[in-house]
Amino acid sequence: MAISTRKKSDTTEKPGRRTSRESKFSVKLIEQFIDDLKSGRLPLPKVTIADEEQPGLHCMIRPTGNASFHVQYYNKEGKRPYFLIGRHAPGEVDHLTIDRARHLAKTIRALADKGVDVDDGLSTLRAQVLHDVETMGEKWRPVAVKRK
């Protein structure tokens, strides 16, 4: 019978491994993947990066250069939806920063823990928009929302 002399408290780092304080989830990394996918250096249909700081937060990057933030959480049915929360689009009106994406992901997961599914609210809004479009036809226009 062999006895291991390694203690659980041994913290020898393996080469190439990050410590828990370092986060690879950054604008620099996202931009690098966008460049690699667009140029063809990385021949993949998409790349998904998980955030180590905020569980459930991911950035999905496509070869077109589009990058979007998504959050995963468990809903009431025990399913784990991949919920779109915004786009990484510097210089555009709908740009979502990493800090804001982390905050939204944290809030959405906290709501899910309490049994509230954010996607239910969006489903209601989508249904209302489709109803309005059907009713108003080509006269329909989106309502401008003023941000504070």
C-alpha positions as CSV (number, residue, x, y, z in Angstrom):
1,M,0.0,0.0,0.0
2,A,1.5,3.3,-1.1
3,I,1.1,6.3,1.1
4,S,1.0,9.7,-0.5
5,T,3.3,12.3,1.1
6,R,1.6,15.2,-0.6
7,K,-0.4,17.5,1.6
8,K,-3.6,19.2,0.6
9,S,-2.0,22.5,1.5
10,D,0.8,22.1,-1.1
11,T,0.2,24.9,-3.6
12,T,2.8,24.1,-6.2
13,E,1.6,25.8,-9.4
14,K,1.7,23.8,-12.6
15,P,3.3,25.6,-15.6
16,G,0.7,27.6,-17.6
17,R,-1.9,27.6,-14.9
18,R,-3.3,30.9,-13.6
19,T,-3.7,31.8,-10.0
20,S,-7.2,32.6,-8.8
21,R,-6.4,36.3,-8.8
22,E,-5.7,36.6,-12.5
23,S,-8.6,36.8,-14.9
24,K,-8.2,36.1,-18.6
25,F,-11.7,37.7,-19.2
26,S,-10.6,41.1,-20.6
27,V,-11.2,43.5,-23.4
28,K,-7.7,42.7,-24.7
29,L,-8.5,38.9,-24.9
30,I,-11.9,39.5,-26.6
31,E,-10.3,41.8,-29.2
32,Q,-7.5,39.2,-29.8
33,F,-10.0,36.5,-30.5
34,I,-12.0,38.8,-32.7
35,D,-8.9,39.5,-34.8
36,D,-7.9,35.8,-34.9
37,L,-11.4,34.7,-36.0
38,K,-11.8,37.4,-38.6
39,S,-8.4,36.8,-40.1
40,G,-8.9,33.0,-40.3
41,R,-5.9,32.3,-38.0
42,L,-8.4,30.5,-35.8
43,P,-10.6,28.4,-38.1
44,L,-13.6,27.9,-35.7
45,P,-17.3,28.8,-36.0
46,K,-17.2,30.6,-32.7
47,V,-15.2,30.9,-29.4
48,T,-16.8,31.1,-26.0
49,I,-14.8,32.5,-23.1
50,A,-16.0,32.0,-19.5
51,D,-15.5,34.6,-16.9
52,E,-13.7,33.4,-13.8
53,E,-14.9,36.3,-11.6
54,Q,-18.6,35.9,-12.3
55,P,-19.9,32.4,-12.6
56,G,-22.2,31.9,-15.6
57,L,-21.0,34.8,-17.6
58,H,-19.6,34.1,-21.1
59,C,-18.5,36.0,-24.1
60,M,-19.3,34.4,-27.4
61,I,-17.2,35.6,-30.4
62,R,-18.0,34.8,-34.0
63,P,-15.7,35.0,-37.1
64,T,-17.8,38.1,-38.3
65,G,-16.3,40.0,-35.4
66,N,-19.5,40.1,-33.4
67,A,-19.0,39.4,-29.7
68,S,-21.9,39.1,-27.2
69,F,-22.2,38.5,-23.5
70,H,-24.4,35.7,-22.2
71,V,-25.3,34.4,-18.8
72,Q,-26.3,30.9,-17.8
73,Y,-28.5,30.1,-14.8
74,Y,-30.9,27.5,-13.6
75,N,-34.6,28.4,-14.2
76,K,-37.7,27.0,-12.4
77,E,-37.8,23.9,-14.7
78,G,-34.2,23.1,-13.9
79,K,-33.1,24.0,-17.4
80,R,-30.0,26.2,-18.0
81,P,-30.7,28.8,-20.6
82,Y,-28.0,30.7,-22.4
83,F,-29.4,34.2,-22.0
84,L,-28.1,37.1,-24.2
85,I,-27.5,40.2,-22.1
86,G,-25.6,42.5,-24.6
87,R,-23.0,43.0,-27.2
88,H,-19.3,43.9,-27.0
89,A,-19.4,46.7,-29.5
90,P,-17.0,49.6,-28.6
91,G,-18.1,52.9,-30.0
92,E,-21.7,51.8,-30.5
93,V,-24.7,52.9,-28.5
94,D,-25.5,49.3,-27.3
95,H,-22.0,48.5,-26.2
96,L,-21.8,46.6,-22.9
97,T,-18.7,46.8,-20.8
98,I,-17.3,43.8,-18.9
99,D,-18.1,45.4,-15.5
100,R,-21.7,46.0,-16.5
101,A,-22.0,42.5,-18.0
102,R,-20.7,41.1,-14.7
103,H,-23.2,43.2,-12.7
104,L,-26.1,42.1,-15.0
105,A,-25.1,38.4,-14.8
106,K,-24.9,38.6,-11.0
107,T,-28.3,40.2,-10.8
108,I,-29.9,37.7,-13.2
109,R,-28.5,34.7,-11.3
110,A,-29.6,36.2,-8.0
111,L,-33.1,36.6,-9.4
112,A,-33.0,33.0,-10.7
113,D,-32.0,31.8,-7.3
114,K,-35.2,33.4,-6.0
115,G,-37.3,31.7,-8.7
116,V,-37.6,34.7,-11.0
117,D,-36.7,34.0,-14.7
118,V,-35.7,37.1,-16.6
119,D,-36.5,35.4,-19.9
120,D,-40.2,35.2,-18.9
121,G,-40.3,39.0,-18.9
122,L,-38.7,39.2,-22.3
123,S,-41.1,36.6,-23.7
124,T,-43.9,38.8,-22.6
125,L,-42.3,41.8,-24.3
126,R,-41.7,39.9,-27.5
127,A,-45.3,38.7,-27.5
128,Q,-46.5,42.3,-27.1
129,V,-44.2,43.6,-29.8
130,L,-45.4,40.9,-32.2
131,H,-49.0,41.7,-31.4
132,D,-48.4,45.4,-32.0
133,V,-46.6,44.7,-35.3
134,E,-49.5,42.5,-36.5
135,T,-52.1,45.0,-35.4
136,M,-50.4,48.2,-36.8
137,G,-48.7,46.6,-39.8
138,E,-46.2,48.8,-41.6
139,K,-47.1,51.8,-39.5
140,W,-45.5,50.2,-36.4
141,R,-42.4,51.9,-35.0
142,P,-40.4,51.1,-31.9
143,V,-40.9,53.3,-28.9
144,A,-37.8,55.3,-28.1
145,V,-36.7,54.8,-24.5
146,K,-34.9,57.6,-22.8
147,R,-32.0,56.6,-20.6
148,K,-31.3,58.5,-17.4
